[in-house]
């Protein structure tokens, strides 16, 4: 799948609203049969556009703590470890890395132990500075509508058009804008793989 049409975008929008939406419901909305919708969703998964289906849990209903937004200012060598620690935490819902190299995340902590829980999550002695903001509300509303969507070439970053190609390396599917980029990527991949042996 080298490009997405309006029907693909509509299917993505419907799935982002409710990932458990029945194919029969989607088919009625987009004017395709349920098997055709199933095929398109399979292609979206195969191409890597859809990575997984998930559940959006309202943790406030579970009394899991107060919502906070945390910004961690880190030295460049600390970024990867801190991000991994934050992403693996049950209390954390969304993680972002800023262009400045900060890690920003939304999570829920006990109101009486925010600093203690943060220190358990990330060694604060390795953090240059941090800021915790108590949120009054947090809502995540993914939306694919109204955006230009295109696959990017794994080699050069250009947009992949209908003339593009896809290939699998190491179990992952990659997309390329042209045969030259595919050949360069494949050459690099084979050299790295040979060097690892």
C-alpha positions as CSV (number, residue, x, y, z in Angstrom):
1,X,0.0,0.0,0.0
2,X,1.8,3.1,-1.2
3,X,-0.9,5.7,-0.8
4,X,-4.2,6.1,1.0
5,X,-7.4,7.2,-0.6
6,X,-10.4,8.9,1.0
7,X,-12.0,5.6,2.0
8,X,-8.9,4.6,3.9
9,X,-8.9,7.9,5.7
10,X,-12.6,7.5,6.6
11,X,-11.9,4.0,7.9
12,X,-9.1,5.3,10.0
13,X,-11.3,8.1,11.4
14,X,-14.0,5.6,12.3
15,X,-11.5,3.2,14.0
16,X,-10.0,6.1,15.9
17,X,-13.4,6.9,17.3
18,X,-14.0,3.3,18.3
19,X,-11.4,0.6,17.5
20,X,-14.0,-2.1,18.3
21,X,-16.5,-0.8,15.7
22,X,-17.9,-3.8,13.7
23,X,-16.8,-4.1,10.1
24,X,-20.5,-4.2,9.1
25,X,-20.9,-0.7,10.7
26,X,-17.9,0.6,8.9
27,X,-19.0,-0.9,5.6
28,X,-22.3,0.9,5.8
29,X,-20.6,4.2,6.5
30,X,-18.0,3.9,3.7
31,X,-20.1,2.1,1.1
32,X,-18.1,-1.1,0.9
33,X,-18.8,-4.7,1.8
34,X,-17.6,-5.9,5.2
35,X,-15.0,-8.2,3.6
36,X,-13.7,-5.3,1.6
37,X,-13.4,-3.3,4.8
38,X,-11.6,-6.2,6.4
39,X,-9.2,-6.3,3.5
40,X,-8.4,-2.6,3.7
41,X,-7.8,-2.8,7.5
42,X,-5.5,-5.8,6.9
43,X,-3.6,-3.7,4.4
44,X,-3.4,-0.8,6.8
45,X,-2.0,-3.1,9.5
46,X,0.4,-4.8,7.0
47,X,1.7,-1.4,5.8
48,X,2.3,-0.2,9.4
49,X,-0.2,2.6,9.3
50,X,-2.3,0.8,11.9
51,X,0.1,-0.6,14.6
52,X,-2.4,-1.9,17.1
53,X,-5.9,-1.5,18.5
54,X,-6.0,-0.3,22.0
55,X,-8.3,0.8,24.9
56,X,-8.6,4.4,26.1
57,X,-9.3,4.0,29.9
58,X,-10.7,6.9,31.9
59,X,-8.5,6.4,34.9
60,X,-10.5,9.0,36.9
61,X,-13.2,6.4,37.0
62,X,-10.7,4.0,38.6
63,X,-9.6,6.6,41.2
64,X,-6.0,6.1,40.0
65,X,-4.8,9.5,41.2
66,X,-4.7,13.1,40.1
67,X,-3.8,13.9,36.4
68,X,-0.4,15.6,36.0
69,X,1.7,16.9,33.2
70,X,5.4,16.4,33.8
71,X,8.3,18.0,31.9
72,X,11.8,16.5,32.5
73,X,14.8,18.5,31.4
74,X,17.6,16.1,30.8
75,X,21.1,15.9,29.6
76,X,21.2,14.3,26.1
77,X,22.9,11.1,27.4
78,X,20.0,10.6,29.9
79,X,17.2,11.0,27.4
80,X,16.8,7.4,26.2
81,X,16.9,5.8,29.7
82,X,14.5,8.3,31.1
83,X,12.1,7.9,28.2
84,X,12.2,4.1,28.5
85,X,11.5,4.3,32.3
86,X,8.5,6.7,31.8
87,X,7.0,4.7,28.9
88,X,7.1,1.5,31.0
89,X,5.3,3.0,34.0
90,X,1.7,2.0,34.7
91,X,0.9,5.5,35.9
92,X,1.9,7.1,32.6
93,X,-0.6,7.4,29.7
94,X,1.2,9.6,27.0
95,X,4.9,10.3,26.5
96,X,6.3,13.0,24.2
97,X,9.9,14.1,23.4
98,X,10.3,17.8,22.5
99,X,12.6,19.2,19.9
100,X,14.7,20.6,22.8
101,X,15.2,17.1,24.1
102,X,12.8,17.2,27.1
103,X,10.6,14.4,28.0
104,X,7.0,15.4,28.6
105,X,4.4,13.0,29.9
106,X,0.8,12.8,31.1
107,X,0.0,10.5,34.0
108,X,-1.7,10.0,37.2
109,X,-0.1,10.1,40.6
110,X,-1.3,10.0,44.2
111,X,-2.0,13.6,45.3
112,X,0.0,13.2,48.5
113,X,3.0,11.5,46.9
114,X,3.7,13.1,43.5
115,X,7.4,13.8,44.1
116,X,8.0,10.4,45.6
117,X,6.3,8.6,42.7
118,X,8.2,10.7,40.2
119,X,11.5,9.9,42.0
120,X,10.6,6.2,41.9
121,X,9.9,6.5,38.2
122,X,13.0,8.5,37.2
123,X,16.1,9.1,39.3
124,X,15.7,12.8,39.9
125,X,19.4,13.2,40.7
126,X,19.9,12.5,36.9
127,X,17.4,15.1,35.9
128,X,18.6,18.7,35.3
129,X,15.2,20.2,36.1
130,X,11.6,19.2,36.1
131,X,8.1,20.7,36.3
132,X,4.9,19.1,37.5
133,X,1.6,20.7,36.5
134,X,-1.6,19.5,38.1
135,X,-4.3,19.2,35.5
136,X,-8.0,19.8,36.0
137,X,-8.9,17.6,33.1
138,X,-7.2,15.5,30.5
139,X,-8.8,14.2,27.3
140,X,-7.2,12.4,24.4
141,X,-9.0,12.7,21.1
142,X,-7.1,11.2,18.2
143,X,-8.2,12.4,14.9
144,X,-6.9,11.6,11.4
145,X,-9.4,13.9,9.6
146,X,-8.3,17.1,8.1
147,X,-4.7,16.1,7.8
148,X,-2.6,15.3,4.8
149,X,-1.5,11.8,5.2
150,X,1.2,10.1,3.2
151,X,3.8,7.4,3.9
152,X,7.4,8.5,4.1
153,X,10.3,6.8,2.4
154,X,12.4,4.9,4.9
155,X,15.6,5.9,3.0
156,X,15.2,9.6,2.1
157,X,12.1,10.7,3.9
158,X,10.2,11.8,0.7
159,X,6.6,11.1,0.2
160,X,5.8,7.6,-1.1
161,X,3.4,7.8,-4.1
162,X,1.7,5.1,-6.2
163,X,5.1,4.5,-7.9
164,X,6.6,3.6,-4.5
165,X,7.6,0.2,-3.3
166,X,7.4,-1.7,0.0
167,X,9.7,-4.4,1.4
168,X,10.2,-6.4,4.5
169,X,13.5,-6.4,6.4
170,X,13.9,-8.2,9.8
171,X,10.2,-8.7,10.1
172,X,9.4,-5.0,9.7
173,X,7.7,-3.5,6.6
174,X,9.4,-0.4,5.1
175,X,8.1,1.9,2.4
176,X,10.2,3.6,-0.3
177,X,9.5,6.3,-2.8
178,X,11.5,4.7,-5.6
179,X,13.5,1.5,-6.5
180,X,16.8,3.4,-5.9
181,X,15.9,4.2,-2.3
182,X,14.9,0.5,-1.8
183,X,18.2,-0.7,-3.2
184,X,20.2,1.8,-1.1
185,X,18.3,0.7,2.1
186,X,18.7,-2.9,1.3
187,X,22.4,-2.5,0.7
188,X,22.8,-0.7,4.1
189,X,20.7,-3.3,5.8
190,X,22.8,-6.2,4.4
191,X,26.0,-4.5,5.4
192,X,24.8,-3.9,9.0
193,X,23.5,-7.4,9.2
194,X,26.8,-8.9,8.0
195,X,28.7,-6.7,10.5
196,X,26.6,-7.9,13.4
197,X,27.5,-11.5,12.7
